[in-house]
Amino acid sequence: GLVIPHITRKLVGIDYRLVIPFSALFGAVLVMIADVVARIVNPPFETPLGAITALVGVPFFIYLANRKGGK
């Protein structure tokens, strides 16, 4: 949930008239993809959705922290 606005801002620019709707769209797509992956990874069990989204979020926030720390 926190990663999508950052990624969206990189893709569409800083105009919030675009960032907000595209964040909603990209967030929905991320959750949908994560849900499909969660169902496929460990059948017949379902992996928690938060674990799948963390695989995207944690590396991105580490990237952001390293980039901001270097300035």
DSSP file (Angstrom, degrees, kcal/mol; ACC not computed):
  #  RESIDUE AA STRUCTURE BP1 BP2  ACC     N-H-->O    O-->H-N    N-H-->O    O-->H-N    TCO  KAPPA ALPHA  PHI   PSI    X-CA   Y-CA   Z-CA
    1    1 A G              0   0    0      0, 0.0    26,-0.1     0, 0.0     0, 0.0   0.000 360.0 360.0 360.0 -34.1    0.0    0.0    0.0
    2    2 A L     >  +     0   0    0      1,-0.1     4,-0.6     2,-0.1     0, 0.0   0.736 360.0  56.1 -85.5 -23.1    2.8    2.4    0.7
    3    3 A V  H  > S+     0   0    0      1,-0.2     4,-2.3     2,-0.1     3,-0.5   0.869  92.3  68.5 -77.8 -37.6    5.0    1.5   -2.2
    4    4 A I  H  > S+     0   0    0      1,-0.2     4,-3.1     2,-0.2     5,-0.2   0.872  96.1  51.4 -57.9 -45.1    2.5    2.1   -5.0
    5    5 A P  H  > S+     0   0    0      0, 0.0     4,-2.3     0, 0.0    -1,-0.2   0.886 111.3  49.6 -61.3 -34.8    2.3    5.9   -4.7
    6    6 A H  H  X S+     0   0    0     -4,-0.6     4,-1.6    -3,-0.5    -2,-0.2   0.930 114.1  44.2 -66.5 -45.1    6.1    6.1   -4.9
    7    7 A I  H  X S+     0   0    0     -4,-2.3     4,-1.6     1,-0.2    -1,-0.2   0.914 113.5  51.6 -65.0 -42.3    6.2    3.9   -8.0
    8    8 A T  H  X S+     0   0    0     -4,-3.1     4,-3.2    -5,-0.2     5,-0.4   0.910 106.3  53.8 -61.6 -42.7    3.3    5.7   -9.6
    9    9 A R  H  X S+     0   0    0     -4,-2.3     4,-1.4     1,-0.2    -1,-0.2   0.869 108.2  50.6 -61.7 -35.8    5.0    9.1   -9.0
   10   10 A K  H  < S+     0   0    0     -4,-1.6    -1,-0.2     1,-0.2    -2,-0.2   0.852 117.0  40.9 -67.6 -33.8    8.1    7.8  -10.8
   11   11 A L  H  < S+     0   0    0     -4,-1.6    -2,-0.2    -3,-0.1    -3,-0.2   0.883 128.8  23.2 -83.7 -40.7    6.0    6.6  -13.8
   12   12 A V  H  < S-     0   0    0     -4,-3.2     3,-0.3     1,-0.3    -3,-0.2   0.509 105.3-116.8-109.4  -5.5    3.5    9.4  -14.2
   13   13 A G     <  -     0   0    0     -4,-1.4    -1,-0.3    -5,-0.4    -2,-0.1  -0.536  43.4 -58.6  99.6-169.4    5.2   12.4  -12.7
   14   14 A I  S    S+     0   0    0     -2,-0.2     2,-0.7    -4,-0.1    -1,-0.2   0.403  87.7 119.0 -99.3   2.6    4.3   14.6   -9.7
   15   15 A D    >>  -     0   0    0     -3,-0.3     4,-2.3     1,-0.2     3,-1.9  -0.587  52.4-155.6 -72.3 112.6    0.9   15.8  -10.9
   16   16 A Y  H 3> S+     0   0    0     -2,-0.7     4,-1.7     1,-0.3    -1,-0.2   0.675  88.7  71.6 -68.6 -16.0   -1.5   14.5   -8.2
   17   17 A R  H 34 S+     0   0    0      1,-0.2    -1,-0.3     2,-0.2    -2,-0.1   0.783 114.0  28.6 -66.0 -24.4   -4.4   14.7  -10.6
   18   18 A L  H <> S+     0   0    0     -3,-1.9     4,-2.1     2,-0.1     5,-0.3   0.770 115.9  59.9 -99.3 -37.1   -2.6   11.7  -12.2
   19   19 A V  H  X S+     0   0    0     -4,-2.3     4,-2.3     1,-0.2     5,-0.2   0.912 103.2  51.0 -61.9 -44.7   -0.9   10.2   -9.2
   20   20 A I  H  X S+     0   0    0     -4,-1.7     4,-1.9     2,-0.2    -1,-0.2   0.953 114.7  38.8 -65.0 -52.4   -4.0    9.5   -7.2
   21   21 A P  H  > S+     0   0    0      0, 0.0     4,-2.1     0, 0.0    -1,-0.2   0.906 118.4  48.9 -66.7 -37.2   -6.1    7.6   -9.8
   22   22 A F  H  X S+     0   0    0     -4,-2.1     4,-3.2     2,-0.2     5,-0.3   0.846 107.8  55.5 -69.9 -31.1   -3.1    5.7  -11.2
   23   23 A S  H  X S+     0   0    0     -4,-2.3     4,-2.6    -5,-0.3    -1,-0.2   0.917 108.5  48.1 -63.3 -42.4   -2.1    4.8   -7.6
   24   24 A A  H  X S+     0   0    0     -4,-1.9     4,-2.1     2,-0.2    -2,-0.2   0.923 115.0  45.5 -62.6 -43.7   -5.5    3.3   -7.1
   25   25 A L  H  X S+     0   0    0     -4,-2.1     4,-2.2     2,-0.2    -2,-0.2   0.945 115.8  44.5 -65.2 -49.2   -5.3    1.4  -10.4
   26   26 A F  H  X S+     0   0    0     -4,-3.2     4,-2.6     1,-0.2    -2,-0.2   0.863 112.1  54.0 -65.7 -35.3   -1.7    0.2   -9.8
   27   27 A G  H  X S+     0   0    0     -4,-2.6     4,-2.4    -5,-0.3    -1,-0.2   0.914 109.1  47.9 -63.4 -43.0   -2.6   -0.8   -6.2
   28   28 A A  H  X S+     0   0    0     -4,-2.1     4,-2.2     2,-0.2    -2,-0.2   0.903 112.5  49.1 -64.1 -40.9   -5.5   -2.9   -7.4
   29   29 A V  H  X S+     0   0    0     -4,-2.2     4,-2.7     2,-0.2     5,-0.2   0.913 110.4  51.0 -65.1 -42.4   -3.4   -4.6  -10.0
   30   30 A L  H  X S+     0   0    0     -4,-2.6     4,-2.7     1,-0.2    -2,-0.2   0.926 112.1  46.2 -61.1 -45.1   -0.6   -5.3   -7.4
   31   31 A V  H  X S+     0   0    0     -4,-2.4     4,-2.3     2,-0.2    -1,-0.2   0.889 112.5  50.8 -66.0 -38.5   -3.1   -6.9   -5.0
   32   32 A M  H  X S+     0   0    0     -4,-2.2     4,-2.0     2,-0.2    -2,-0.2   0.930 113.4  44.4 -64.6 -45.2   -4.7   -8.9   -7.8
   33   33 A I  H  X S+     0   0    0     -4,-2.7     4,-2.6     1,-0.2    -2,-0.2   0.913 113.2  51.4 -65.1 -42.0   -1.3  -10.2   -9.0
   34   34 A A  H  X S+     0   0    0     -4,-2.7     4,-2.6    -5,-0.2    -1,-0.2   0.876 108.5  52.2 -63.1 -37.2   -0.2  -10.9   -5.4
   35   35 A D  H  X S+     0   0    0     -4,-2.3     4,-1.7     2,-0.2    -1,-0.2   0.913 110.2  47.5 -65.3 -42.9   -3.5  -12.9   -4.8
   36   36 A V  H  X S+     0   0    0     -4,-2.0     4,-1.5     2,-0.2    -2,-0.2   0.931 114.1  47.1 -63.0 -45.3   -2.9  -15.0   -7.8
   37   37 A V  H  X S+     0   0    0     -4,-2.6     4,-2.6     1,-0.2    -2,-0.2   0.906 109.0  55.0 -62.9 -41.4    0.7  -15.7   -6.8
   38   38 A A  H  X S+     0   0    0     -4,-2.6     9,-1.8     1,-0.2     4,-0.6   0.841 110.2  46.2 -62.0 -33.4   -0.4  -16.4   -3.2
   39   39 A R  H  < S+     0   0    0     -4,-1.7    -1,-0.2     7,-0.2    -2,-0.2   0.789 117.4  42.9 -78.1 -27.6   -2.7  -19.1   -4.5
   40   40 A I  H  < S+     0   0    0     -4,-1.5    -2,-0.2    -3,-0.2    -3,-0.2   0.820 100.5  68.4 -87.6 -33.2   -0.2  -20.7   -6.9
   41   41 A V  H  < S+     0   0    0     -4,-2.6    -2,-0.1     1,-0.3    -3,-0.1   0.872 115.3  13.9 -59.6 -45.0    2.9  -20.7   -4.7
   42   42 A N  S >< S-     0   0    0     -4,-0.6     3,-1.5     3,-0.4    -1,-0.3  -0.487  90.4-144.2-136.7  63.9    1.9  -23.3   -2.1
   43   43 A P  T 3  S+     0   0    0      0, 0.0     3,-0.1     0, 0.0    -3,-0.1  -0.425  79.8  23.6 -69.2 148.6   -1.1  -25.3   -3.2
   44   44 A P  T 3  S+     0   0    0      0, 0.0     2,-0.2     0, 0.0    -4,-0.0  -0.959 122.6  61.2 -85.8   7.2   -3.4  -26.5   -1.6
   45   45 A F  S <  S-     0   0    0     -3,-1.5     2,-0.5    -5,-0.1    -3,-0.4  -0.548  79.0-127.4 -92.1 160.5   -2.7  -23.8    1.0
   46   46 A E        -     0   0    0     -2,-0.2    -7,-0.2    -5,-0.1    -8,-0.1  -0.938  17.5-134.5-111.3 124.0   -2.8  -20.0    0.4
   47   47 A T        -     0   0    0     -9,-1.8     5,-0.1    -2,-0.5    -6,-0.1  -0.493  39.9 -92.2 -70.2 141.2    0.3  -17.9    1.3
   48   48 A P    >>  -     0   0    0      0, 0.0     4,-1.2     0, 0.0     3,-0.7  -0.306  28.2-134.1 -57.8 136.3   -0.6  -14.7    3.2
   49   49 A L  H 3> S+     0   0    0      1,-0.2     4,-2.4     2,-0.2     5,-0.2   0.841 103.4  60.9 -61.3 -35.8   -1.1  -11.8    0.8
   50   50 A G  H 3> S+     0   0    0      1,-0.2     4,-1.8     2,-0.2    -1,-0.2   0.837 100.5  54.8 -62.1 -33.3    1.0   -9.5    3.0
   51   51 A A  H <> S+     0   0    0     -3,-0.7     4,-0.9     2,-0.2    -1,-0.2   0.888 109.7  46.5 -67.6 -38.1    4.0  -11.8    2.6
   52   52 A I  H >X S+     0   0    0     -4,-1.2     3,-0.6     2,-0.2     4,-0.6   0.927 113.2  47.4 -70.4 -44.8    3.7  -11.6   -1.2
   53   53 A T  H >X S+     0   0    0     -4,-2.4     4,-2.6     1,-0.2     3,-0.8   0.818 105.5  60.8 -67.7 -28.3    3.3   -7.8   -1.2
   54   54 A A  H 3X S+     0   0    0     -4,-1.8     4,-2.4     1,-0.2    -1,-0.2   0.816  93.3  65.0 -66.0 -28.9    6.2   -7.5    1.1
   55   55 A L  H << S+     0   0    0     -4,-0.9    -1,-0.2    -3,-0.6    -2,-0.2   0.781 112.4  34.8 -64.1 -25.1    8.4   -9.1   -1.5
   56   56 A V  H <X S+     0   0    0     -3,-0.8     4,-1.2    -4,-0.6    -2,-0.2   0.848 120.8  47.6 -89.5 -43.8    7.7   -6.0   -3.6
   57   57 A G  H  X S+     0   0    0     -4,-2.6     4,-2.5     1,-0.2     5,-0.2   0.896 104.9  54.0 -70.2 -44.8    7.6   -3.4   -0.9
   58   58 A V  H  X S+     0   0    0     -4,-2.4     4,-2.2     1,-0.2     5,-0.2   0.939 109.8  45.3 -62.9 -50.4   10.7   -4.2    1.2
   59   59 A P  H  > S+     0   0    0      0, 0.0     4,-2.2     0, 0.0    -1,-0.2   0.889 113.9  51.3 -61.1 -35.5   13.3   -4.1   -1.7
   60   60 A F  H  X S+     0   0    0     -4,-1.2     4,-2.5     2,-0.2    -2,-0.2   0.915 110.6  47.3 -68.1 -41.0   11.7   -0.9   -3.0
   61   61 A F  H  X S+     0   0    0     -4,-2.5     4,-2.6     2,-0.2    -1,-0.2   0.849 110.2  52.9 -69.3 -32.4   11.9    0.8    0.4
   62   62 A I  H  X S+     0   0    0     -4,-2.2     4,-2.4    -5,-0.2    -1,-0.2   0.915 109.7  49.6 -64.4 -41.7   15.5   -0.3    0.9
   63   63 A Y  H  X S+     0   0    0     -4,-2.2     4,-2.3    -5,-0.2    -2,-0.2   0.932 111.9  47.8 -60.2 -46.3   16.2    1.3   -2.5
   64   64 A L  H  X S+     0   0    0     -4,-2.5     4,-2.6     1,-0.2     5,-0.2   0.906 111.6  50.1 -62.5 -41.5   14.5    4.5   -1.4
   65   65 A A  H  X S+     0   0    0     -4,-2.6     4,-2.2     1,-0.2    -1,-0.2   0.908 112.5  46.5 -65.0 -41.7   16.4    4.6    1.9
   66   66 A N  H  X S+     0   0    0     -4,-2.4     4,-1.2     2,-0.2    -1,-0.2   0.885 113.9  48.5 -67.8 -37.7   19.7    4.1    0.2
   67   67 A R  H  < S+     0   0    0     -4,-2.3     4,-0.4    -5,-0.2    -2,-0.2   0.913 115.4  43.0 -68.9 -43.3   18.9    6.7   -2.5
   68   68 A K  H >< S+     0   0    0     -4,-2.6     3,-0.8     1,-0.2    -2,-0.2   0.855 112.1  54.5 -71.4 -35.3   17.8    9.3    0.1
   69   69 A G  H 3< S+     0   0    0     -4,-2.2    -1,-0.2    -5,-0.2    -2,-0.2   0.784 102.5  57.8 -69.6 -26.7   20.6    8.5    2.5
   70   70 A G  T 3<        0   0    0     -4,-1.2    -1,-0.2     1,-0.2    -2,-0.2   0.607 360.0 360.0 -80.1 -11.6   23.3    9.1   -0.2
   71   71 A K    <         0   0    0     -3,-0.8    -1,-0.2    -4,-0.4    -2,-0.1   0.467 360.0 360.0 -86.2 360.0   22.2   12.7   -0.9
